[in-house]
Amino acid sequence: MIIFISGISAIVFFGYTTFILLKKMPDNKPGLIINSEGIIDNSSGVSAGIVLWKDIIEISTANVMNQKFLMFIVKNPEEYINRQNGIVKRKAMEINYKTYGSPISISANTLDTNFEELYKLLQRKFKERA
């Protein structure tokens, strides 16, 4: 029974991931927009929308299955979770929040930059706004 449930979970997860990747392929939007208001992540299917500088408390890192993520610790995580339209997106953000302390994460894997450069840039911009 556990194997069956694991199999169904894997099919749902990878099916959703494939759907999101196919949906993002023809997308010509910049993967990440950094402006005076905040950060807009268009690089993944679990984008939080605009993350305002005034809401960010800290930018940290996390490793998930050998993949590095930037984690945005915000003052009002529930607001970012609740404003999501899709239930899958909302659940993914809830899991991120419970597991890593933030519903908002960005990977550099789909961006035209490396992780360290992105981390340094965002830390610098964050400090400028503080």
N, C-alpha and C positions, 0 to 999 in steps of 0.2 A: 504494500500500500504506500509506503514512504517513497519507494522508487517511482511509482505512478504519479504521485503528487509532485515530486521533484521534476519529473519529465514534463508534466503539464506546465509547471512554473517556468521551466526553461523555454518551452515553446512560446509561452505568452511573452516572456521577457525579450527573447531574441526576435520574435515576430514584431513586437513594438519597436525595438531598436532598428530593425531593418526598415520598417515603415518610415521612421523618423529620418534615417539616412537617405532614403530615396526621396523623401519630401524636401530635404535640405539641398540635394544635389543641384537642382536648377536655380537655387536661390543666389542672387548676386549681391545681397546685402553684405556689408562688412561684418566679419565674424565678431568683432568687439568694437564698440564705440566708447571712447573715454572723452567726456566733456566736462564743463564746469558744474553741471548738475550731478553727474554720477557716471555710472557704467551701464552700458546696455549690451548684454550678451546675446548674440545671434548665432553662436557657434554650436548650440546643442538643442535638442528637443525639450530639455528641461530648463529652459531659460526663465529667469525670474522677472524678465522685463527690466525696466530701469531700476538700478540699485542706487539710491541717493547717497551722496557723500555724507550728508548730515545723519544718515541712519547707521553708517558703518562705525563700529567700535574698534574692530581689529581685522586685519587680513592675515590669515595663517595658512599653513600648508597641511595636507594630509596625503598619505599614500594608501591607495585602494587597489589591491591586486596588482602591484608594481606599476601603477599609474599615479602620477602626481596631480593633485588638485589644489587650487587656491580656494580657501574657505573664507567667506565673508561673514563675520560675526556682526549681526545687526541688532539694534535696540528693540526692534519690533518684528521678530521672526514670524509670528502668527499672521501679521498683516500680509507679508510676502507670500505665505502659504495660501491664505484665504482668497487672495485676488486671482489665483490661477483658475482658468476655465475648466480644464479637463481633470477628471478624477484621478487618472494615472499620474499626471504631472503633480497634482496636489499630494498624492500618496508618496511619490518619489521624494518630494521635498520634505514631507513629514519624517520619512525614514532617515534622510540626510540629517535633519535637525536632531532627531533622537540619538543617532549614531555618532555624529561629528560635531554637534553643537551649533550647526548652521544649516538652514535650508538651501543656502546659495553657494554653489561651487562652480568653478570654471576650470577646464582642462586646456592646456595649450596644444593638445594633439591635433585639433582641427584648425588651428590658427597658423598663420605664416610667421611664427616666432617660436623661440624655445621657452621652456618653462622658466628658467632663471631670469631671462630678459624681461619676460612678462611680469614676474614677481617683483623685480626691482623697479620697473616702471610704475606699477600700481602702488607699491609702497611709497615711492617718491610723490606721486600724485596725491595719495592719501595724507601724507604729512603736510603737503602744501595746503590742503583744505582744513586741517585740524587747527 
